[in-house]
Amino acid sequence: EPGATKGKYHFANAMRFIDGLAFLFINTTLLLQATEVLGAFLNFAALQFLSDIDNVALSLARDGYLSDSLEEVAGDVSLMKLPRNHNDTLQVLDSVAMAIILLAMVIMYVLNVFVF
């Protein structure tokens, strides 16, 4: 692809990482601040809708509703497969990151219930 550079690739991945962190932070905050179950479910439904908008845009582009050039690019994106990473260090890092996030959520819950 002529416009795809290594910098754009890393920038796109950094933005996806920030999007994921923001989604986790907002979900955790809403969960800890919820006073009613129905309100919490409605907040999660709204966040799920917002997180799916990019998938809807990709589907519209892939189906040709936006433009011919976007249809071609969306088709290429849909067919792209990344090789599986067999690096043991990165697989351990995934587990460590998950444990840290879980621990942070438990700490925030305990602080919210017992301190505030």
Phi and psi restraints in degrees (range 20) as a CNS / XPLOR table:
assign (resid 1 and name C) (resid 2 and name N)
       (resid 2 and name CA) (resid 2 and name C) 1.0 -64.7 20.0 2
assign (resid 2 and name N) (resid 2 and name CA)
       (resid 2 and name C) (resid 3 and name N) 1.0 -35.0 20.0 2
assign (resid 2 and name C) (resid 3 and name N)
       (resid 3 and name CA) (resid 3 and name C) 1.0 -88.8 20.0 2
assign (resid 3 and name N) (resid 3 and name CA)
       (resid 3 and name C) (resid 4 and name N) 1.0 -5.6 20.0 2
assign (resid 3 and name C) (resid 4 and name N)
       (resid 4 and name CA) (resid 4 and name C) 1.0 -88.0 20.0 2
assign (resid 4 and name N) (resid 4 and name CA)
       (resid 4 and name C) (resid 5 and name N) 1.0 118.2 20.0 2
assign (resid 4 and name C) (resid 5 and name N)
       (resid 5 and name CA) (resid 5 and name C) 1.0 -119.0 20.0 2
assign (resid 5 and name N) (resid 5 and name CA)
       (resid 5 and name C) (resid 6 and name N) 1.0 167.5 20.0 2
assign (resid 5 and name C) (resid 6 and name N)
       (resid 6 and name CA) (resid 6 and name C) 1.0 -63.2 20.0 2
assign (resid 6 and name N) (resid 6 and name CA)
       (resid 6 and name C) (resid 7 and name N) 1.0 -37.4 20.0 2
assign (resid 6 and name C) (resid 7 and name N)
       (resid 7 and name CA) (resid 7 and name C) 1.0 -63.2 20.0 2
assign (resid 7 and name N) (resid 7 and name CA)
       (resid 7 and name C) (resid 8 and name N) 1.0 -42.8 20.0 2
assign (resid 7 and name C) (resid 8 and name N)
       (resid 8 and name CA) (resid 8 and name C) 1.0 -65.2 20.0 2
assign (resid 8 and name N) (resid 8 and name CA)
       (resid 8 and name C) (resid 9 and name N) 1.0 -37.4 20.0 2
assign (resid 8 and name C) (resid 9 and name N)
       (resid 9 and name CA) (resid 9 and name C) 1.0 -62.2 20.0 2
assign (resid 9 and name N) (resid 9 and name CA)
       (resid 9 and name C) (resid 10 and name N) 1.0 -48.2 20.0 2
assign (resid 9 and name C) (resid 10 and name N)
       (resid 10 and name CA) (resid 10 and name C) 1.0 -67.8 20.0 2
assign (resid 10 and name N) (resid 10 and name CA)
       (resid 10 and name C) (resid 11 and name N) 1.0 -36.6 20.0 2
assign (resid 10 and name C) (resid 11 and name N)
       (resid 11 and name CA) (resid 11 and name C) 1.0 -63.6 20.0 2
assign (resid 11 and name N) (resid 11 and name CA)
       (resid 11 and name C) (resid 12 and name N) 1.0 -44.3 20.0 2
assign (resid 11 and name C) (resid 12 and name N)
       (resid 12 and name CA) (resid 12 and name C) 1.0 -62.6 20.0 2
assign (resid 12 and name N) (resid 12 and name CA)
       (resid 12 and name C) (resid 13 and name N) 1.0 -42.0 20.0 2
assign (resid 12 and name C) (resid 13 and name N)
       (resid 13 and name CA) (resid 13 and name C) 1.0 -67.7 20.0 2
assign (resid 13 and name N) (resid 13 and name CA)
       (resid 13 and name C) (resid 14 and name N) 1.0 -36.8 20.0 2
assign (resid 13 and name C) (resid 14 and name N)
       (resid 14 and name CA) (resid 14 and name C) 1.0 -63.9 20.0 2
assign (resid 14 and name N) (resid 14 and name CA)
       (resid 14 and name C) (resid 15 and name N) 1.0 -40.2 20.0 2
assign (resid 14 and name C) (resid 15 and name N)
       (resid 15 and name CA) (resid 15 and name C) 1.0 -66.4 20.0 2
assign (resid 15 and name N) (resid 15 and name CA)
       (resid 15 and name C) (resid 16 and name N) 1.0 -38.0 20.0 2
assign (resid 15 and name C) (resid 16 and name N)
       (resid 16 and name CA) (resid 16 and name C) 1.0 -65.7 20.0 2
assign (resid 16 and name N) (resid 16 and name CA)
       (resid 16 and name C) (resid 17 and name N) 1.0 -37.5 20.0 2
assign (resid 16 and name C) (resid 17 and name N)
       (resid 17 and name CA) (resid 17 and name C) 1.0 -64.2 20.0 2
assign (resid 17 and name N) (resid 17 and name CA)
       (resid 17 and name C) (resid 18 and name N) 1.0 -45.9 20.0 2
assign (resid 17 and name C) (resid 18 and name N)
       (resid 18 and name CA) (resid 18 and name C) 1.0 -63.3 20.0 2
assign (resid 18 and name N) (resid 18 and name CA)
       (resid 18 and name C) (resid 19 and name N) 1.0 -39.4 20.0 2
assign (resid 18 and name C) (resid 19 and name N)
       (resid 19 and name CA) (resid 19 and name C) 1.0 -60.7 20.0 2
assign (resid 19 and name N) (resid 19 and name CA)
       (resid 19 and name C) (resid 20 and name N) 1.0 -43.8 20.0 2
assign (resid 19 and name C) (resid 20 and name N)
       (resid 20 and name CA) (resid 20 and name C) 1.0 -64.5 20.0 2
assign (resid 20 and name N) (resid 20 and name CA)
       (resid 20 and name C) (resid 21 and name N) 1.0 -43.1 20.0 2
assign (resid 20 and name C) (resid 21 and name N)
       (resid 21 and name CA) (resid 21 and name C) 1.0 -63.8 20.0 2
assign (resid 21 and name N) (resid 21 and name CA)
       (resid 21 and name C) (resid 22 and name N) 1.0 -42.5 20.0 2
assign (resid 21 and name C) (resid 22 and name N)
       (resid 22 and name CA) (resid 22 and name C) 1.0 -62.4 20.0 2
assign (resid 22 and name N) (resid 22 and name CA)
       (resid 22 and name C) (resid 23 and name N) 1.0 -41.4 20.0 2
assign (resid 22 and name C) (resid 23 and name N)
       (resid 23 and name CA) (resid 23 and name C) 1.0 -61.9 20.0 2
assign (resid 23 and name N) (resid 23 and name CA)
       (resid 23 and name C) (resid 24 and name N) 1.0 -44.7 20.0 2
assign (resid 23 and name C) (resid 24 and name N)
       (resid 24 and name CA) (resid 24 and name C) 1.0 -63.3 20.0 2
assign (resid 24 and name N) (resid 24 and name CA)
       (resid 24 and name C) (resid 25 and name N) 1.0 -43.5 20.0 2
assign (resid 24 and name C) (resid 25 and name N)
       (resid 25 and name CA) (resid 25 and name C) 1.0 -62.9 20.0 2
assign (resid 25 and name N) (resid 25 and name CA)
       (resid 25 and name C) (resid 26 and name N) 1.0 -46.1 20.0 2
assign (resid 25 and name C) (resid 26 and name N)
       (resid 26 and name CA) (resid 26 and name C) 1.0 -65.4 20.0 2
assign (resid 26 and name N) (resid 26 and name CA)
       (resid 26 and name C) (resid 27 and name N) 1.0 -43.1 20.0 2
assign (resid 26 and name C) (resid 27 and name N)
       (resid 27 and name CA) (resid 27 and name C) 1.0 -60.3 20.0 2
assign (resid 27 and name N) (resid 27 and name CA)
       (resid 27 and name C) (resid 28 and name N) 1.0 -45.3 20.0 2
assign (resid 27 and name C) (resid 28 and name N)
       (resid 28 and name CA) (resid 28 and name C) 1.0 -64.0 20.0 2
assign (resid 28 and name N) (resid 28 and name CA)
       (resid 28 and name C) (resid 29 and name N) 1.0 -43.6 20.0 2
assign (resid 28 and name C) (resid 29 and name N)
       (resid 29 and name CA) (resid 29 and name C) 1.0 -62.1 20.0 2
assign (resid 29 and name N) (resid 29 and name CA)
       (resid 29 and name C) (resid 30 and name N) 1.0 -46.1 20.0 2
assign (resid 29 and name C) (resid 30 and name N)
       (resid 30 and name CA) (resid 30 and name C) 1.0 -63.5 20.0 2
assign (resid 30 and name N) (resid 30 and name CA)
       (resid 30 and name C) (resid 31 and name N) 1.0 -38.6 20.0 2
assign (resid 30 and name C) (resid 31 and name N)
       (resid 31 and name CA) (resid 31 and name C) 1.0 -65.0 20.0 2
assign (resid 31 and name N) (resid 31 and name CA)
       (resid 31 and name C) (resid 32 and name N) 1.0 -42.4 20.0 2
assign (resid 31 and name C) (resid 32 and name N)
       (resid 32 and name CA) (resid 32 and name C) 1.0 -73.3 20.0 2
assign (resid 32 and name N) (resid 32 and name CA)
       (resid 32 and name C) (resid 33 and name N) 1.0 -25.7 20.0 2
assign (resid 32 and name C) (resid 33 and name N)
       (resid 33 and name CA) (resid 33 and name C) 1.0 -94.7 20.0 2
assign (resid 33 and name N) (resid 33 and name CA)
       (resid 33 and name C) (resid 34 and name N) 1.0 -5.4 20.0 2
assign (resid 33 and name C) (resid 34 and name N)
       (resid 34 and name CA) (resid 34 and name C) 1.0 -68.7 20.0 2
assign (resid 34 and name N) (resid 34 and name CA)
       (resid 34 and name C) (resid 35 and name N) 1.0 133.0 20.0 2
assign (resid 34 and name C) (resid 35 and name N)
       (resid 35 and name CA) (resid 35 and name C) 1.0 -107.2 20.0 2
assign (resid 35 and name N) (resid 35 and name CA)
       (resid 35 and name C) (resid 36 and name N) 1.0 -19.2 20.0 2
assign (resid 35 and name C) (resid 36 and name N)
       (resid 36 and name CA) (resid 36 and name C) 1.0 -128.5 20.0 2
assign (resid 36 and name N) (resid 36 and name CA)
       (resid 36 and name C) (resid 37 and name N) 1.0 146.2 20.0 2
assign (resid 36 and name C) (resid 37 and name N)
       (resid 37 and name CA) (resid 37 and name C) 1.0 -65.6 20.0 2
assign (resid 37 and name N) (resid 37 and name CA)
       (resid 37 and name C) (resid 38 and name N) 1.0 -42.8 20.0 2
assign (resid 37 and name C) (resid 38 and name N)
       (resid 38 and name CA) (resid 38 and name C) 1.0 -62.5 20.0 2
assign (resid 38 and name N) (resid 38 and name CA)
       (resid 38 and name C) (resid 39 and name N) 1.0 -40.9 20.0 2
assign (resid 38 and name C) (resid 39 and name N)
       (resid 39 and name CA) (resid 39 and name C) 1.0 -62.1 20.0 2
assign (resid 39 and name N) (resid 39 and name CA)
       (resid 39 and name C) (resid 40 and name N) 1.0 -39.8 20.0 2
assign (resid 39 and name C) (resid 40 and name N)
       (resid 40 and name CA) (resid 40 and name C) 1.0 -64.7 20.0 2
assign (resid 40 and name N) (resid 40 and name CA)
       (resid 40 and name C) (resid 41 and name N) 1.0 -43.6 20.0 2
assign (resid 40 and name C) (resid 41 and name N)
       (resid 41 and name CA) (resid 41 and name C) 1.0 -62.8 20.0 2
assign (resid 41 and name N) (resid 41 and name CA)
       (resid 41 and name C) (resid 42 and name N) 1.0 -40.5 20.0 2
assign (resid 41 and name C) (resid 42 and name N)
       (resid 42 and name CA) (resid 42 and name C) 1.0 -65.4 20.0 2
assign (resid 42 and name N) (resid 42 and name CA)
       (resid 42 and name C) (resid 43 and name N) 1.0 -39.4 20.0 2
assign (resid 42 and name C) (resid 43 and name N)
       (resid 43 and name CA) (resid 43 and name C) 1.0 -63.6 20.0 2
assign (resid 43 and name N) (resid 43 and name CA)
       (resid 43 and name C) (resid 44 and name N) 1.0 -42.8 20.0 2
assign (resid 43 and name C) (resid 44 and name N)
       (resid 44 and name CA) (resid 44 and name C) 1.0 -66.5 20.0 2
assign (resid 44 and name N) (resid 44 and name CA)
       (resid 44 and name C) (resid 45 and name N) 1.0 -37.2 20.0 2
assign (resid 44 and name C) (resid 45 and name N)
       (resid 45 and name CA) (resid 45 and name C) 1.0 -64.7 20.0 2
assign (resid 45 and name N) (resid 45 and name CA)
       (resid 45 and name C) (resid 46 and name N) 1.0 -41.0 20.0 2
assign (resid 45 and name C) (resid 46 and name N)
       (resid 46 and name CA) (resid 46 and name C) 1.0 -65.0 20.0 2
assign (resid 46 and name N) (resid 46 and name CA)
       (resid 46 and name C) (resid 47 and name N) 1.0 -41.5 20.0 2
assign (resid 46 and name C) (resid 47 and name N)
       (resid 47 and name CA) (resid 47 and name C) 1.0 -66.2 20.0 2
assign (resid 47 and name N) (resid 47 and name CA)
       (resid 47 and name C) (resid 48 and name N) 1.0 -37.5 20.0 2
assign (resid 47 and name C) (resid 48 and name N)
       (resid 48 and name CA) (resid 48 and name C) 1.0 -64.7 20.0 2
assign (resid 48 and name N) (resid 48 and name CA)
       (resid 48 and name C) (resid 49 and name N) 1.0 -40.3 20.0 2
assign (resid 48 and name C) (resid 49 and name N)
       (resid 49 and name CA) (resid 49 and name C) 1.0 -60.4 20.0 2
assign (resid 49 and name N) (resid 49 and name CA)
       (resid 49 and name C) (resid 50 and name N) 1.0 -46.2 20.0 2
assign (resid 49 and name C) (resid 50 and name N)
       (resid 50 and name CA) (resid 50 and name C) 1.0 -65.2 20.0 2
assign (resid 50 and name N) (resid 50 and name CA)
       (resid 50 and name C) (resid 51 and name N) 1.0 -35.7 20.0 2
assign (resid 50 and name C) (resid 51 and name N)
       (resid 51 and name CA) (resid 51 and name C) 1.0 -74.8 20.0 2
assign (resid 51 and name N) (resid 51 and name CA)
       (resid 51 and name C) (resid 52 and name N) 1.0 -19.3 20.0 2
assign (resid 51 and name C) (resid 52 and name N)
       (resid 52 and name CA) (resid 52 and name C) 1.0 -90.7 20.0 2
assign (resid 52 and name N) (resid 52 and name CA)
       (resid 52 and name C) (resid 53 and name N) 1.0 -5.7 20.0 2
assign (resid 52 and name C) (resid 53 and name N)
       (resid 53 and name CA) (resid 53 and name C) 1.0 -60.3 20.0 2
assign (resid 53 and name N) (resid 53 and name CA)
       (resid 53 and name C) (resid 54 and name N) 1.0 -39.7 20.0 2
assign (resid 53 and name C) (resid 54 and name N)
       (resid 54 and name CA) (resid 54 and name C) 1.0 -66.0 20.0 2
assign (resid 54 and name N) (resid 54 and name CA)
       (resid 54 and name C) (resid 55 and name N) 1.0 -34.1 20.0 2
assign (resid 54 and name C) (resid 55 and name N)
       (resid 55 and name CA) (resid 55 and name C) 1.0 -67.3 20.0 2
assign (resid 55 and name N) (resid 55 and name CA)
       (resid 55 and name C) (resid 56 and name N) 1.0 -36.7 20.0 2
assign (resid 55 and name C) (resid 56 and name N)
       (resid 56 and name CA) (resid 56 and name C) 1.0 -65.9 20.0 2
assign (resid 56 and name N) (resid 56 and name CA)
       (resid 56 and name C) (resid 57 and name N) 1.0 -42.7 20.0 2
assign (resid 56 and name C) (resid 57 and name N)
       (resid 57 and name CA) (resid 57 and name C) 1.0 -62.2 20.0 2
assign (resid 57 and name N) (resid 57 and name CA)
       (resid 57 and name C) (resid 58 and name N) 1.0 -40.9 20.0 2
assign (resid 57 and name C) (resid 58 and name N)
       (resid 58 and name CA) (resid 58 and name C) 1.0 -63.4 20.0 2
assign (resid 58 and name N) (resid 58 and name CA)
       (resid 58 and name C) (resid 59 and name N) 1.0 -42.2 20.0 2
assign (resid 58 and name C) (resid 59 and name N)
       (resid 59 and name CA) (resid 59 and name C) 1.0 -63.8 20.0 2
assign (resid 59 and name N) (resid 59 and name CA)
       (resid 59 and name C) (resid 60 and name N) 1.0 -41.9 20.0 2
assign (resid 59 and name C) (resid 60 and name N)
       (resid 60 and name CA) (resid 60 and name C) 1.0 -62.4 20.0 2
assign (resid 60 and name N) (resid 60 and name CA)
       (resid 60 and name C) (resid 61 and name N) 1.0 -42.5 20.0 2
assign (resid 60 and name C) (resid 61 and name N)
       (resid 61 and name CA) (resid 61 and name C) 1.0 -66.8 20.0 2
assign (resid 61 and name N) (resid 61 and name CA)
       (resid 61 and name C) (resid 62 and name N) 1.0 -43.0 20.0 2
assign (resid 61 and name C) (resid 62 and name N)
       (resid 62 and name CA) (resid 62 and name C) 1.0 -64.2 20.0 2
assign (resid 62 and name N) (resid 62 and name CA)
       (resid 62 and name C) (resid 63 and name N) 1.0 -33.7 20.0 2
assign (resid 62 and name C) (resid 63 and name N)
       (resid 63 and name CA) (resid 63 and name C) 1.0 -84.1 20.0 2
assign (resid 63 and name N) (resid 63 and name CA)
       (resid 63 and name C) (resid 64 and name N) 1.0 -0.3 20.0 2
assign (resid 63 and name C) (resid 64 and name N)
       (resid 64 and name CA) (resid 64 and name C) 1.0 86.8 20.0 2
assign (resid 64 and name N) (resid 64 and name CA)
       (resid 64 and name C) (resid 65 and name N) 1.0 14.4 20.0 2
assign (resid 64 and name C) (resid 65 and name N)
       (resid 65 and name CA) (resid 65 and name C) 1.0 -79.1 20.0 2
assign (resid 65 and name N) (resid 65 and name CA)
       (resid 65 and name C) (resid 66 and name N) 1.0 -18.3 20.0 2
assign (resid 65 and name C) (resid 66 and name N)
       (resid 66 and name CA) (resid 66 and name C) 1.0 -98.1 20.0 2
assign (resid 66 and name N) (resid 66 and name CA)
       (resid 66 and name C) (resid 67 and name N) 1.0 -57.9 20.0 2
assign (resid 66 and name C) (resid 67 and name N)
       (resid 67 and name CA) (resid 67 and name C) 1.0 -167.0 20.0 2
assign (resid 67 and name N) (resid 67 and name CA)
       (resid 67 and name C) (resid 68 and name N) 1.0 164.9 20.0 2
assign (resid 67 and name C) (resid 68 and name N)
       (resid 68 and name CA) (resid 68 and name C) 1.0 -66.7 20.0 2
assign (resid 68 and name N) (resid 68 and name CA)
       (resid 68 and name C) (resid 69 and name N) 1.0 -40.4 20.0 2
assign (resid 68 and name C) (resid 69 and name N)
       (resid 69 and name CA) (resid 69 and name C) 1.0 -67.3 20.0 2
assign (resid 69 and name N) (resid 69 and name CA)
       (resid 69 and name C) (resid 70 and name N) 1.0 -39.5 20.0 2
assign (resid 69 and name C) (resid 70 and name N)
       (resid 70 and name CA) (resid 70 and name C) 1.0 -68.4 20.0 2
assign (resid 70 and name N) (resid 70 and name CA)
       (resid 70 and name C) (resid 71 and name N) 1.0 -32.1 20.0 2
assign (resid 70 and name C) (resid 71 and name N)
       (resid 71 and name CA) (resid 71 and name C) 1.0 -63.3 20.0 2
assign (resid 71 and name N) (resid 71 and name CA)
       (resid 71 and name C) (resid 72 and name N) 1.0 -42.2 20.0 2
assign (resid 71 and name C) (resid 72 and name N)
       (resid 72 and name CA) (resid 72 and name C) 1.0 -66.0 20.0 2
assign (resid 72 and name N) (resid 72 and name CA)
       (resid 72 and name C) (resid 73 and name N) 1.0 -45.5 20.0 2
assign (resid 72 and name C) (resid 73 and name N)
       (resid 73 and name CA) (resid 73 and name C) 1.0 -65.8 20.0 2
assign (resid 73 and name N) (resid 73 and name CA)
       (resid 73 and name C) (resid 74 and name N) 1.0 -41.9 20.0 2
assign (resid 73 and name C) (resid 74 and name N)
       (resid 74 and name CA) (resid 74 and name C) 1.0 -64.4 20.0 2
assign (resid 74 and name N) (resid 74 and name CA)
       (resid 74 and name C) (resid 75 and name N) 1.0 -36.0 20.0 2
assign (resid 74 and name C) (resid 75 and name N)
       (resid 75 and name CA) (resid 75 and name C) 1.0 -64.3 20.0 2
assign (resid 75 and name N) (resid 75 and name CA)
       (resid 75 and name C) (resid 76 and name N) 1.0 -41.5 20.0 2
assign (resid 75 and name C) (resid 76 and name N)
       (resid 76 and name CA) (resid 76 and name C) 1.0 -63.4 20.0 2
assign (resid 76 and name N) (resid 76 and name CA)
       (resid 76 and name C) (resid 77 and name N) 1.0 -42.2 20.0 2
assign (resid 76 and name C) (resid 77 and name N)
       (resid 77 and name CA) (resid 77 and name C) 1.0 -63.8 20.0 2
assign (resid 77 and name N) (resid 77 and name CA)
       (resid 77 and name C) (resid 78 and name N) 1.0 -41.0 20.0 2
assign (resid 77 and name C) (resid 78 and name N)
       (resid 78 and name CA) (resid 78 and name C) 1.0 -65.1 20.0 2
assign (resid 78 and name N) (resid 78 and name CA)
       (resid 78 and name C) (resid 79 and name N) 1.0 -32.7 20.0 2
assign (resid 78 and name C) (resid 79 and name N)
       (resid 79 and name CA) (resid 79 and name C) 1.0 -84.8 20.0 2
assign (resid 79 and name N) (resid 79 and name CA)
       (resid 79 and name C) (resid 80 and name N) 1.0 -13.2 20.0 2
assign (resid 79 and name C) (resid 80 and name N)
       (resid 80 and name CA) (resid 80 and name C) 1.0 -68.6 20.0 2
assign (resid 80 and name N) (resid 80 and name CA)
       (resid 80 and name C) (resid 81 and name N) 1.0 131.4 20.0 2
assign (resid 80 and name C) (resid 81 and name N)
       (resid 81 and name CA) (resid 81 and name C) 1.0 -122.3 20.0 2
assign (resid 81 and name N) (resid 81 and name CA)
       (resid 81 and name C) (resid 82 and name N) 1.0 132.4 20.0 2
assign (resid 81 and name C) (resid 82 and name N)
       (resid 82 and name CA) (resid 82 and name C) 1.0 -96.1 20.0 2
assign (resid 82 and name N) (resid 82 and name CA)
       (resid 82 and name C) (resid 83 and name N) 1.0 143.7 20.0 2
assign (resid 82 and name C) (resid 83 and name N)
       (resid 83 and name CA) (resid 83 and name C) 1.0 -67.9 20.0 2
assign (resid 83 and name N) (resid 83 and name CA)
       (resid 83 and name C) (resid 84 and name N) 1.0 145.9 20.0 2
assign (resid 83 and name C) (resid 84 and name N)
       (resid 84 and name CA) (resid 84 and name C) 1.0 -72.3 20.0 2
assign (resid 84 and name N) (resid 84 and name CA)
       (resid 84 and name C) (resid 85 and name N) 1.0 137.0 20.0 2
assign (resid 84 and name C) (resid 85 and name N)
       (resid 85 and name CA) (resid 85 and name C) 1.0 -88.1 20.0 2
assign (resid 85 and name N) (resid 85 and name CA)
       (resid 85 and name C) (resid 86 and name N) 1.0 121.9 20.0 2
assign (resid 85 and name C) (resid 86 and name N)
       (resid 86 and name CA) (resid 86 and name C) 1.0 -103.6 20.0 2
assign (resid 86 and name N) (resid 86 and name CA)
       (resid 86 and name C) (resid 87 and name N) 1.0 20.4 20.0 2
assign (resid 86 and name C) (resid 87 and name N)
       (resid 87 and name CA) (resid 87 and name C) 1.0 -77.1 20.0 2
assign (resid 87 and name N) (resid 87 and name CA)
       (resid 87 and name C) (resid 88 and name N) 1.0 116.5 20.0 2
assign (resid 87 and name C) (resid 88 and name N)
       (resid 88 and name CA) (resid 88 and name C) 1.0 -63.7 20.0 2
assign (resid 88 and name N) (resid 88 and name CA)
       (resid 88 and name C) (resid 89 and name N) 1.0 -34.4 20.0 2
assign (resid 88 and name C) (resid 89 and name N)
       (resid 89 and name CA) (resid 89 and name C) 1.0 -63.2 20.0 2
assign (resid 89 and name N) (resid 89 and name CA)
       (resid 89 and name C) (resid 90 and name N) 1.0 -43.6 20.0 2
assign (resid 89 and name C) (resid 90 and name N)
       (resid 90 and name CA) (resid 90 and name C) 1.0 -68.1 20.0 2
assign (resid 90 and name N) (resid 90 and name CA)
       (resid 90 and name C) (resid 91 and name N) 1.0 -33.3 20.0 2
assign (resid 90 and name C) (resid 91 and name N)
       (resid 91 and name CA) (resid 91 and name C) 1.0 -68.0 20.0 2
assign (resid 91 and name N) (resid 91 and name CA)
       (resid 91 and name C) (resid 92 and name N) 1.0 -37.1 20.0 2
assign (resid 91 and name C) (resid 92 and name N)
       (resid 92 and name CA) (resid 92 and name C) 1.0 -67.6 20.0 2
assign (resid 92 and name N) (resid 92 and name CA)
       (resid 92 and name C) (resid 93 and name N) 1.0 -38.9 20.0 2
assign (resid 92 and name C) (resid 93 and name N)
       (resid 93 and name CA) (resid 93 and name C) 1.0 -61.3 20.0 2
assign (resid 93 and name N) (resid 93 and name CA)
       (resid 93 and name C) (resid 94 and name N) 1.0 -36.7 20.0 2
assign (resid 93 and name C) (resid 94 and name N)
       (resid 94 and name CA) (resid 94 and name C) 1.0 -59.5 20.0 2
assign (resid 94 and name N) (resid 94 and name CA)
       (resid 94 and name C) (resid 95 and name N) 1.0 -45.7 20.0 2
assign (resid 94 and name C) (resid 95 and name N)
       (resid 95 and name CA) (resid 95 and name C) 1.0 -66.1 20.0 2
assign (resid 95 and name N) (resid 95 and name CA)
       (resid 95 and name C) (resid 96 and name N) 1.0 -39.9 20.0 2
assign (resid 95 and name C) (resid 96 and name N)
       (resid 96 and name CA) (resid 96 and name C) 1.0 -64.8 20.0 2
assign (resid 96 and name N) (resid 96 and name CA)
       (resid 96 and name C) (resid 97 and name N) 1.0 -43.2 20.0 2
assign (resid 96 and name C) (resid 97 and name N)
       (resid 97 and name CA) (resid 97 and name C) 1.0 -62.2 20.0 2
assign (resid 97 and name N) (resid 97 and name CA)
       (resid 97 and name C) (resid 98 and name N) 1.0 -41.9 20.0 2
assign (resid 97 and name C) (resid 98 and name N)
       (resid 98 and name CA) (resid 98 and name C) 1.0 -63.2 20.0 2
assign (resid 98 and name N) (resid 98 and name CA)
       (resid 98 and name C) (resid 99 and name N) 1.0 -41.9 20.0 2
assign (resid 98 and name C) (resid 99 and name N)
       (resid 99 and name CA) (resid 99 and name C) 1.0 -64.7 20.0 2
assign (resid 99 and name N) (resid 99 and name CA)
       (resid 99 and name C) (resid 100 and name N) 1.0 -40.0 20.0 2
assign (resid 99 and name C) (resid 100 and name N)
       (resid 100 and name CA) (resid 100 and name C) 1.0 -65.1 20.0 2
assign (resid 100 and name N) (resid 100 and name CA)
       (resid 100 and name C) (resid 101 and name N) 1.0 -43.1 20.0 2
assign (resid 100 and name C) (resid 101 and name N)
       (resid 101 and name CA) (resid 101 and name C) 1.0 -64.1 20.0 2
assign (resid 101 and name N) (resid 101 and name CA)
       (resid 101 and name C) (resid 102 and name N) 1.0 -43.6 20.0 2
assign (resid 101 and name C) (resid 102 and name N)
       (resid 102 and name CA) (resid 102 and name C) 1.0 -62.1 20.0 2
assign (resid 102 and name N) (resid 102 and name CA)
       (resid 102 and name C) (resid 103 and name N) 1.0 -43.9 20.0 2
assign (resid 102 and name C) (resid 103 and name N)
       (resid 103 and name CA) (resid 103 and name C) 1.0 -62.5 20.0 2
assign (resid 103 and name N) (resid 103 and name CA)
       (resid 103 and name C) (resid 104 and name N) 1.0 -42.0 20.0 2
assign (resid 103 and name C) (resid 104 and name N)
       (resid 104 and name CA) (resid 104 and name C) 1.0 -62.5 20.0 2
assign (resid 104 and name N) (resid 104 and name CA)
       (resid 104 and name C) (resid 105 and name N) 1.0 -40.4 20.0 2
assign (resid 104 and name C) (resid 105 and name N)
       (resid 105 and name CA) (resid 105 and name C) 1.0 -65.7 20.0 2
assign (resid 105 and name N) (resid 105 and name CA)
       (resid 105 and name C) (resid 106 and name N) 1.0 -40.1 20.0 2
assign (resid 105 and name C) (resid 106 and name N)
       (resid 106 and name CA) (resid 106 and name C) 1.0 -65.6 20.0 2
assign (resid 106 and name N) (resid 106 and name CA)
       (resid 106 and name C) (resid 107 and name N) 1.0 -42.4 20.0 2
assign (resid 106 and name C) (resid 107 and name N)
       (resid 107 and name CA) (resid 107 and name C) 1.0 -62.0 20.0 2
assign (resid 107 and name N) (resid 107 and name CA)
       (resid 107 and name C) (resid 108 and name N) 1.0 -44.2 20.0 2
assign (resid 107 and name C) (resid 108 and name N)
       (resid 108 and name CA) (resid 108 and name C) 1.0 -63.3 20.0 2
assign (resid 108 and name N) (resid 108 and name CA)
       (resid 108 and name C) (resid 109 and name N) 1.0 -38.6 20.0 2
assign (resid 108 and name C) (resid 109 and name N)
       (resid 109 and name CA) (resid 109 and name C) 1.0 -63.5 20.0 2
assign (resid 109 and name N) (resid 109 and name CA)
       (resid 109 and name C) (resid 110 and name N) 1.0 -47.4 20.0 2
assign (resid 109 and name C) (resid 110 and name N)
       (resid 110 and name CA) (resid 110 and name C) 1.0 -62.4 20.0 2
assign (resid 110 and name N) (resid 110 and name CA)
       (resid 110 and name C) (resid 111 and name N) 1.0 -43.3 20.0 2
assign (resid 110 and name C) (resid 111 and name N)
       (resid 111 and name CA) (resid 111 and name C) 1.0 -62.5 20.0 2
assign (resid 111 and name N) (resid 111 and name CA)
       (resid 111 and name C) (resid 112 and name N) 1.0 -40.5 20.0 2
assign (resid 111 and name C) (resid 112 and name N)
       (resid 112 and name CA) (resid 112 and name C) 1.0 -67.7 20.0 2
assign (resid 112 and name N) (resid 112 and name CA)
       (resid 112 and name C) (resid 113 and name N) 1.0 -40.2 20.0 2
assign (resid 112 and name C) (resid 113 and name N)
       (resid 113 and name CA) (resid 113 and name C) 1.0 -79.5 20.0 2
assign (resid 113 and name N) (resid 113 and name CA)
       (resid 113 and name C) (resid 114 and name N) 1.0 -43.8 20.0 2
assign (resid 113 and name C) (resid 114 and name N)
       (resid 114 and name CA) (resid 114 and name C) 1.0 -100.9 20.0 2
assign (resid 114 and name N) (resid 114 and name CA)
       (resid 114 and name C) (resid 115 and name N) 1.0 -21.0 20.0 2
assign (resid 114 and name C) (resid 115 and name N)
       (resid 115 and name CA) (resid 115 and name C) 1.0 -104.1 20.0 2
assign (resid 115 and name N) (resid 115 and name CA)
       (resid 115 and name C) (resid 116 and name N) 1.0 -45.1 20.0 2
